[in-house]
Amino acid sequence: MTAAALTRLSLTDFRSYERADLSLDGRPVWLAGPNGAGKTNLLEAVSFLIPGRGLRGSSLAEVGRRLPGEAVGRPWAVAAVVRTPDGETRLGAGVEQAGATRRLVRVDGEPAAPGRLAEHVRQVWLTPAQDRLFLEGAADRRRFFDRLVFAAEPSHAAHVQTYEKALRERMRLLTDGPADPVWLDALEARLAEAGTLMAQARGRTLAALAEEIAGRGERPFPQARLSLTGDWERLAREGVDGGEIAARLAAALAGARDRDGAAGRALTGPHRGDLAVIHVEKDRPAGECSTGEQKALILNLVLAQAARLARTDAPAPLLLLDEVAAHLDARRRTALFDEIEALGLQAFLTGTDEMLFEGLRGRAQGFAVEGSGLAAVGG
């Protein structure tokens, strides 16, 4: 395991924070305060230290601090010092102009591509927006699972981005024209290549998670049986050669042009798959379980991925757990804290009541959050 932890976190004009500066010691961090105090904003700032749109999926312009009457968010910055066995690395992300659409990244003070962040920090998170994961549409479950994949294989995000861009361009040709066969062939070849890489990465992550969960034994969190329903993920799991999958996908897309144009959307491809989760003990789909059981199932997936990654040579992931403790009973809350400590991971947890984190006293850093102000709490 390559232990990674933030030892300093600084925010400038990020969301509700004009300025914040936290000195951290690598242990888990809990943040307690009323709703609207700025707890989630701080977690979101941490989430911008990896490639992507952060845990809320926000644009760069949205996260800049705005005063009443200001239509555009201010330039913002998030900076951190990351401690690893090889030493400390300084990371920074932000924008220099209001309304900017391109994130600037620095590694040890030098400009860098956003993808470089993943060399130093990995993250897995769980937010209240995912509470209805098993009740909403397949797109939400795909995004959730893709974030788990991305934590293990950072290149997955680029493949998804390439695929989605090509998919949009293909649909514009099919619906608005001209449907140039040569250009469509090129786009479908790009879709097939990126889509195959997506399906293979999803398949690898699914197999690894299933093995991790099965080996975790009796725990307070329910066992889950996982599957991916997409045809292309199924081919990847069956060990079909990547070139063969790509050829089949390109042919399927070419044969569906008229149908897709009439439907206004592509009806085949890895963007159509779904994550299915079964509560093993009850042998019931997760969507038919209680709210608490669903939350515990999702948390078990997140913890399983974190535990798996903690044993690899990649940077151990940071856990961002927003308002998770309040939805767990005392037994599961204690189990969560114990597992975070046993894995040696730095987790950031939020809640409205300090008493939720009583089980972390002496083994975590605590901060009271009020009006986007932060005050250290003993313990």
Secondary structure, DSSP 8 states (H G I E B T S, - for coil): -B--EEEEEEEEEETTEEEEEEE--SS-EEEE--TTSSHHHHHHHHHTTSSSSTTTT--TTTTB---TT--S----EEEEEEEETTEEEEEEEE-SSTT--S-EEEETTEEE-GGGGGGT--EEEE-GGGTTTTTS-HHHHHHHHHHHHHHH-THHHHHHHHHHHHHHHHHHHHHHS---HHHHHHHHHHHHHHHHHHHHHHHHHHHHHHHHHHTT-S-SS--EEEEE--HHHHHHHTT--HHHHHHHHHHHHHHTHHHHHHHTS--SSGGG--EEEEETTTTEEGGGS-HHHHHHHHHHHHHHHHHHHHTSSSB--EEEESS-GGGS-HHHHHHHHHHHHHHT--EEEEES-GGGGGGGTTSSEEEEEETTEEEEE--
